Amino acid sequence: LDNVEGAREDAEAGKLLFGTVDTWLVWKMTQGRVHVTDYTNASRTMLFNINDLCWDQKLLDEMGIPASMMPEVKRSSEIYGKTNI
């Protein structure tokens, strides 16, 4: 965020988001309407507290990552969004 000009500002304004490949796939399939991941993928980022099932605010603060960048986390069995084929 600090090495790309304007990245931090975009992140804080909600124009730059974070996620794993599943987040990107859902984002693309829903035409940018859904920013989501599941618990297993969130846990692999090492930024997700698996005991409390939420993004670890202490780690995000330590790394200077705005929580607003992080995807919503849901169970893998949930419906995440709709797409048009």
N, C-alpha and C positions, 0 to 999 in steps of 0.2 A: 504493500500500500504506500510505502514511503519511497519506493524506487521508480514508480511510474507517475509522471506528472499528472495531477488531477485525480488520481485513483482514490485517495482518501476522501476527498470532497465528494466524488461520485458515490462512494460507498455510504457516506453519511447521508447523502441525499436520496438513497434508495435506487440509484442508477447502476450500481455494481453489486453483484450478488455472489455468494459462495455456494458450492455444492460439489458432490461427487458425480460420477458419470450418470447415475440413476436420476439425480436431480436435473442434469442437463437434458436427458432423454424426455422426462416428464415435461420440462419447460418447453422443449421443442414440439412435443406432441400436443400440447395444450395451447400452442401459439403464444407462449409467454404469460399465460394466465395463472399457472400454478408453480410455486417455488416450494418444493417438498422433498423429503427423503424419508427413509425408514430407519428404525432404530439400529439395525446392524450396520448400515452404511455410515450413519452418524457416529457410531462408536469407533469406527476405523479412522476417523479424523483425529482422534485423541483429544478432541475439544468437547466431547459429549460426556456428561456425567451419567454413567450407566446405573448408578444407584438411585439417583433422583429423576432420571429420564428427562434431562433437560441440558441445554448447552451450558457449559461450565463458565459462569460469568467471570470468575477469578482468573481462569486461563485466558479468556478472551481479553480481559483488561490487561493482563500481563503481556500479551502479544500485540496489544493495540488494535484488536479486531472489533469493529462495531457489531453488536449483537444483531442489528437490523440486516446484516448481510447473510445471516444464517437461515437455512431453510426451515420450514415447519417440519417437525418430526412426527411421523405416524406409524402405526402398525403396517406391516407389509401386506396384510389382508384387506386393508381399507381401499375404497375407491378414491383415487387422488384427483381425478378430473375427467373431462370429456374431450374427445378429439373428433375432427371431421376427416373422413377418408375420401 
